[in-house]
Amino acid sequence: MDILDASTADGLWIGLIVGLASLVQGMTGFGFALVSVSLLPLFMELQLAVPFVIAVGLIGNVALWWYHRDSFEWSRVGDLSAAALVTIPVGVVGLQYVPEHLALQGLGVLVLGYVTYSWLQLALPELTGRPWAYAFGAASGVLTGAFNTGGPPIVIYANCNQWSPEQFKSILPGAFCVMSSVAIATHCWQGHFDSALMTQVGYASPFFIAGLGLGIWLSKYVNADAFRRMVLVLLGMIGLKLLM
């Protein structure tokens, strides 16, 4: 459906989804795109949901990066971002040529794969060296351009290099700021940003800010592992739904 054709109820659901996704982002440092892009196609077309999530998510990534900026390290972002910048346009353009039902099923496979990886906490080899950074960055770029879900490859790469929780919460938002900016530029070039989309971004922003602030506050008091498992259960249900 067109964003401006959405009913008041649909608009409220869109705002609540954004709020839930930003709550996850505030508590864990990532996850906004996975949650929001997985749920928003229930209320808008996928090709509208992706640029919408990129625009809203950029606000949060900038805020999180600034909040955790003392732990940020440019040296860990450079190679990942450089590779992603090359492949982001591939994802943006490629999504236009894939039928939506197939794209949603592909997103479902991605979500379930990430849930399985995270739940099992698989032992991973140490992957050092620039070629690995380029490989994971390139994969993240394609997924960022297509679905704005470039987080899983970066998270796996980070786990392979044993990043600390502080590094996760600062470096991931910093990397996503760079990638999201390029993705937005590519979507603008493709004509995907218009007044209707930006109006919905404005409507959703208060939900985003509230969820993000609550998530950052709760992260100091709520058991992070228990919350992570709840999020994985939710994502697993969403992934199954996308495959149907």
C-alpha positions in Angstrom: 0.0 0.0 0.0 1.1 3.6 -0.4 2.3 5.1 2.8 -0.2 7.9 2.8 -3.0 5.5 2.1 -2.4 3.7 5.4 -5.3 3.9 7.9 -4.9 5.5 11.3 -4.6 2.0 12.8 -1.9 1.0 10.3 0.0 4.1 11.0 -0.2 3.4 14.7 1.1 -0.2 14.1 4.0 1.2 12.0 4.9 3.5 14.9 4.7 0.7 17.5 6.9 -1.5 15.3 9.5 1.3 15.0 9.3 1.8 18.8 9.8 -1.9 19.5 12.7 -2.1 17.0 14.4 1.0 18.5 14.0 -0.5 22.0 15.9 -3.6 20.9 18.5 -1.2 19.3 18.9 0.8 22.5 19.4 -2.3 24.7 21.8 -4.3 22.4 23.4 -1.7 20.0 21.8 -3.3 16.9 18.7 -5.1 15.7 16.6 -2.1 14.6 16.6 -3.1 11.0 16.1 -6.8 11.5 13.0 -6.3 13.7 11.5 -3.4 11.7 12.1 -4.7 8.2 10.7 -8.1 9.2 7.4 -6.7 10.6 6.7 -3.6 8.5 5.8 -5.5 5.3 2.6 -6.4 7.1 1.6 -2.8 6.7 3.6 -1.4 3.7 5.3 -2.7 0.6 8.9 -4.0 1.1 10.3 -1.5 -1.4 8.8 1.3 0.7 9.7 -0.3 4.1 13.5 -0.5 3.3 14.1 3.2 2.6 11.8 4.2 5.4 13.8 2.0 7.9 17.1 3.4 6.6 16.0 7.0 7.1 14.6 6.3 10.7 17.5 4.1 11.6 20.2 6.6 10.7 18.9 8.9 13.5 19.3 6.1 16.0 22.7 5.0 14.8 24.0 8.6 15.0 22.6 8.9 18.6 24.0 5.5 19.7 27.4 6.2 18.2 27.5 9.6 20.0 26.4 8.0 23.3 29.2 5.3 23.1 31.7 7.4 21.2 34.5 6.9 23.8 34.8 3.2 22.7 34.7 3.9 19.0 37.6 2.8 16.9 37.8 4.1 13.3 40.5 1.4 12.5 37.9 -1.4 13.0 35.4 0.3 10.7 37.5 1.4 7.7 37.9 -1.9 5.8 34.4 -3.1 6.5 32.8 0.2 5.4 35.0 0.5 2.3 33.8 -2.9 1.0 30.2 -2.1 1.9 30.2 1.2 0.0 31.0 -0.8 -3.2 28.2 -3.3 -2.8 25.4 -1.2 -1.3 24.2 0.0 -4.7 24.1 -3.6 -5.9 21.5 -4.4 -3.2 19.4 -1.3 -3.8 19.2 -1.9 -7.5 18.9 -5.6 -7.3 15.8 -5.5 -5.0 13.8 -3.8 -7.9 14.2 -6.9 -10.1 13.3 -9.5 -7.5 9.6 -10.3 -7.0 8.5 -9.2 -3.6 7.4 -12.6 -2.4 10.8 -14.1 -3.2 12.5 -11.1 -1.5 10.4 -11.6 1.6 11.2 -15.3 1.7 14.9 -14.5 1.3 14.6 -12.1 4.2 13.0 -14.9 6.2 15.9 -17.3 5.5 18.3 -14.6 6.6 16.4 -13.9 9.8 16.2 -17.6 10.7 19.8 -18.2 9.9 20.8 -15.3 12.2 18.5 -16.6 15.0 20.0 -20.1 14.7 23.6 -18.8 14.8 22.9 -16.5 17.8 20.9 -19.1 19.8 23.4 -21.9 19.4 26.3 -19.5 20.1 28.5 -21.4 17.7 32.2 -21.5 18.3 33.8 -19.4 15.5 37.3 -19.2 14.2 39.4 -16.1 14.6 39.2 -14.3 11.2 41.9 -11.6 11.2 43.3 -9.8 8.2 41.9 -7.3 5.7 40.5 -9.8 3.2 38.0 -11.1 5.8 37.0 -7.5 6.7 36.4 -6.9 3.0 34.4 -10.1 2.6 32.1 -9.5 5.5 31.8 -5.8 4.7 30.8 -6.6 1.1 28.1 -9.1 2.3 26.8 -6.4 4.7 26.7 -3.9 2.0 24.5 -6.0 -0.3 22.1 -6.8 2.6 22.0 -3.1 3.7 21.1 -2.0 0.2 18.5 -4.6 -0.4 16.8 -4.9 3.1 18.9 -2.5 5.4 19.7 -5.7 7.3 23.5 -5.5 7.1 24.0 -6.3 10.7 24.4 -10.1 10.8 27.6 -10.2 8.7 29.1 -7.5 10.9 28.0 -9.2 14.1 29.5 -12.5 13.0 32.8 -10.7 12.0 32.8 -9.0 15.4 32.3 -12.2 17.2 35.1 -13.8 15.2 37.4 -11.0 16.4 36.1 -11.1 20.0 34.9 -7.5 20.2 33.9 -6.4 23.7 30.3 -5.3 24.5 31.5 -1.7 24.6 33.0 -2.1 21.1 29.8 -3.7 19.8 27.7 -0.8 21.0 30.0 1.9 19.6 31.5 0.4 16.5 28.4 -1.1 15.0 26.4 2.1 15.0 29.4 4.0 13.6 29.7 1.5 10.7 25.9 1.6 10.1 26.0 5.4 10.0 28.4 5.2 7.1 26.5 2.5 5.3 23.1 4.0 5.8 24.3 7.4 4.4 25.4 5.7 1.2 22.2 3.6 1.0 20.1 6.7 1.4 22.1 8.5 -1.4 21.5 5.4 -3.6 17.8 5.3 -2.8 17.5 9.1 -3.6 19.3 8.5 -6.9 16.7 5.8 -7.6 13.8 8.1 -6.7 12.6 6.2 -3.7 12.5 9.1 -1.3 9.5 11.5 -1.7 7.4 13.7 0.5 5.1 10.8 1.5 7.9 8.7 2.8 9.5 11.6 4.7 6.1 12.4 6.2 5.8 8.9 7.6 9.4 9.2 8.9 8.3 12.3 10.8 5.3 10.5 12.2 7.4 7.5 13.4 10.2 9.6 14.9 8.6 10.1 18.3 8.0 6.3 18.6 11.7 5.8 17.7 13.1 8.3 20.1 10.9 6.9 23.0 11.9 3.3 22.3 15.6 4.1 21.9 15.7 6.1 25.1 13.8 3.4 27.0 16.2 0.8 25.6 19.3 2.6 26.7 17.8 3.1 30.2 16.7 -0.5 30.5 20.1 -1.8 29.3 21.5 -0.7 32.7 19.0 -2.9 34.7 17.6 -5.7 32.6 19.5 -9.0 32.1 21.0 -8.6 28.7 21.2 -12.4 27.9 17.5 -13.0 28.9 16.4 -10.1 26.7 18.5 -11.3 23.8 16.8 -14.7 23.9 13.4 -13.1 23.9 14.3 -11.0 20.9 15.6 -14.2 19.1 12.3 -16.0 19.8 10.5 -13.0 18.3 12.7 -12.9 15.3 12.3 -16.7 14.8 8.5 -16.3 14.7 8.9 -13.4 12.3 11.2 -15.4 10.1 8.8 -18.3 9.9 6.0 -15.9 9.0 8.0 -14.4 6.2 8.5 -17.9 4.7 4.8 -18.6 4.5 
